[in-house]
Structure formats: structure tokens, C-alpha cells
Amino acid sequence: MNDYEVIPHRKKRKGLYNIPGQTVQLCQDIRAADAAGVSYGVYMGMKQSEAEEEYYKKFGVHMKKRKRNAS
């Protein structure tokens, strides 16, 4: 083997998504979306639907949607 040949290495990939400057919750959501095989936006929609369903089962009424500020 000469100096120009490269030894094949197996790539090591950590299962963690640590994004500098972002919250731990965001990193956990990205990791969960990747594990579920869906995009981040689809995962957040599924997560919101589950939260609304749990709220309805617990209190018997639907969650009120938050109003956006028109600033």
C-alpha cells in the first residue's frame, strides 16, 4: 500500500442530533421524526393531534386554538 491509497473505513454515525444553539426539545423532536420516517412538519402535526386527543379524553371538550397577534 502506498501513501495515496485510502484504507476503507466504516462511517460512524451517532444517533443523536445535537444542533448548537437549539433547544433539547427540538433535537428530540427531530430525532423522533427521523425514527418515525416522516418529515419534521408531519411529525409535529401528528404530535399536535395526539395532544388534542388526550385533552379531549381528559376534559371532554376540544382545545381552543390560540389567536395570533396581528403585530
N, C-alpha and C positions, 0 to 999 in steps of 0.2 A: 504494500500500500504506500502510495506516495503522499506528499503533502496536499495534493489537490483533490484527493478523494475524500468524500464525506461519509462518515460512519452513520448508517441509518439509525435514527433514534425514534423511539415511540413517544409521541406527543403526550404530555401530561396535562390534563385539564382538570382544574379544580371545579367542584360542583357549586362553588359559591360565587355569587355576583356581588362584589364589593365595589360600588361606584363611589369614588371620592367626592365628598361634599353632599351626598344624598342620604336620606334617612334610612334606617334599618328596615322600616316597614316597606318602603319602595323596593328595596333589594329583595326582601322576602316575597313580595308580590310578583316581581319579575321571575324569580326562581320558580315559584308555583305555576306561573303561566307557562314557562318553558317545560316543566314537568307534565303539565296537562296537554301540551302540544297545541296550544292556541296562542293568539297574539295577546299582548298586554291589555289592549282595549276590550277584547272579547272576554278576557278573564275578569276584568273589573266589572263588566256588565253582569256576568254570572255571579260574582261576589255580591253585588248590589241586590240582585234578585233574591239571593238566599237570605240576605239581611232583612229585606222587606217581608219575605215569607215567615221568617222567625218572629218578626214584630207582630204580624197579623195573628199568628198562632198564640202568642203570649197575651196580647191585649185585645184581640178581636176587632180591631179597626186598622185601616190602612195607614201607612206613614204619610205624613203631609210632606209635599215637595217643598224644598226651600226656594224662596224667591231670590232671584239675582238682583244685586244692586245695579241701578242704571247709571253708574258713575262713569 
